[in-house]
Each structure stands twice: as structure tokens, then as C-alpha cells.
Amino acid sequence: MSPANEFDKFADSYDADMARAIDFCGQEHEYFTRRKVEELVDLARRRLGDPATLTMLDVGCGVG
């Protein structure tokens, strides 16, 4: 099975699976997404310089 097909089998249930996984904390999925973005931008800034000057590829971004 190709990697795309492996991930595709979770596409239909991704949102519901995420909601169940984080339900205990009372936060929405967007909260965690925003925190991950903030951490990645900070890491890029510290390691590579101004993030606005970088070209990036988003990998592992939900069902997108």
C-alpha cells in the first residue's frame, strides 16, 4: 500500500478521531494546530533565520 493510500483510509474519520483524542482537555483542534505552528515558526527562526524569508512544505496537515 502506498503512503498516500495508507493515510487516505483515515481521511473520513480524522476530525472525529481528533475530537475524541483531545476531548479531555476542553480545547478545540485549532488550539493545538496554532500551538504547533507557533513552535515550528520559533524553531525556524532560531535555526534558519527570519521565517518570512523561508520556503516551506507542510507535511502531515490533517486530511488536506
Stockholm file with secondary structure:
# STOCKHOLM 1.0

chainA/1-64         MSPANEFDKFADSYDADMARAIDFCGQEHEYFTRRKVEELVDLARRRLGDPATLTMLDVGCGVG
#=GR chainA/1-64 SS CCHHHHHHTTGGGHHHHHHHHHGGGTCCHHHHHHHHHHHHHHHHHHHHSCGGGCCCCCCSCTTC
#=GC SS_cons        CCHHHHHHTTGGGHHHHHHHHHGGGTCCHHHHHHHHHHHHHHHHHHHHSCGGGCCCCCCSCTTC
//
